[in-house]
Amino acid sequence: MTEHELRERLNSLAGREIPAETHRAFLSAVSPGKEMGIMKKKISAGLVFALILALIAVAAIAAGVVSEVSRWYRNSDPELYEAMTENLVEKPEQKQSENSLVDVSVEEISWAPEKDTLFVCFRTTVKDPEHFELHGFWDLDVDGSYFSPGETIPIGDLEEAHTEHYLWRDSRNEDEEVRHGPIREMMDDSSKRILFVEYDDVATPIPGGSSMDAYRTEDGSVLNEMEFHPGYLYIENDKKITEEGIPCTVRYRIVEYTEGMDNGELYTGGTRGEVTFIVRPGN
């Protein structure tokens, strides 16, 4: 790949024209001592990947925005990272069921059939942040040491056991300690009512295992991320699926927590909704 071809490639990935001085700075960083203005020789694939990753990271930081796809695959091999970021689609066409408490939307999807990888990211936001605070259901009683009042506590669990539900707070900042404690004590504003969101797995007509993660953002939204490996659905195997896309449905549950509420209601009650969308490779 020549310097000109590389610049065109980086422009395409960045979605904008890269200033000449910025382009030269990237080349200088990976090839010190070269006069990049007159460099005409071929550039290695390894250098291309290094430049691509650096460019995407710097551009995202400068804009103050880093996609969830980029976060998820930042430690992956360069080819997988490139495939997933290239196929990223933000806020795809979708249909949402009505919910009076929250808005749920598909924020990002990326499907790279040749890498057998599908990534989906959802965001849940409260409609009335003045009176409600939202947290992920996965952040409730993370230690597994909750026991219902009156339940027999094994001797080995006495030290860690608690009969009050605990909420875990993880800012995703490695410099900050993960906090946990009684729900009201862990809230941003204990005068508000608290909601928990729980996602079911994404329903698709395809088999395959998934990895899941969820966290609360600084603005109080809850992001849920899922990675799938559809297995046999490659472009070579099923042209129709890859061309028409995969119809998907994500189902969720919203429950308001109140002190002393019945655990059956907490674990299975609340209101339910869903979002439907179609995943296609490429954008």
C-alpha angles and dihedrals in degrees: 000000000000124000090256092051090047092052091051089049093051092047089054094049093046092048091227142064110279114223113249093240091053092050091050090049092056092049091047091051094057097034107035117191095028124119097230096187090073100029109128103160124111118275120223123244089241091057091048091055092046091052093046093052093045093047094049092048095048093044091050094048091048090052092045091236130104118179120235088236089059091049093048096049101032091109095041126103112285095248093055091044091051094046094050096044091046091053094045115133117187122210096354122198108286145160120227130197116231119265123175095207108042146019115228120192139168104244102180139006130179128177123182105178093187088059094043089233134129122180126191129181126191130190126206119195130177116244093214108039091167090070106019135058121198131213136167118261089226088067091064118100093343093170093061090229098117116120125185115246108273093019116131110252116211114239092242091057098047095099096053100029122115130180093201120078113255127211122211120215117201117172092188086235107128090209093060124076119239108248129204139173144116111343098246092049092053097049122106088229117013091193089072129080114255127227129191124206122205124185127209117214116282108268112227135156089242131087123230142109125269142207119214138196136170135186141166118248128220091258091057098257122130118229120201119192129192132184121198134190104204092192111202099026101104126148089249092054103044119017093173094057094047093046099043096035136229117287109225136185126193116198124199142179128218119199130177114222120220125177113265094014120154112271091223089061092045094051100039109010134082130076125313133212143160144213122212126200142149125244120212129174115252129012 
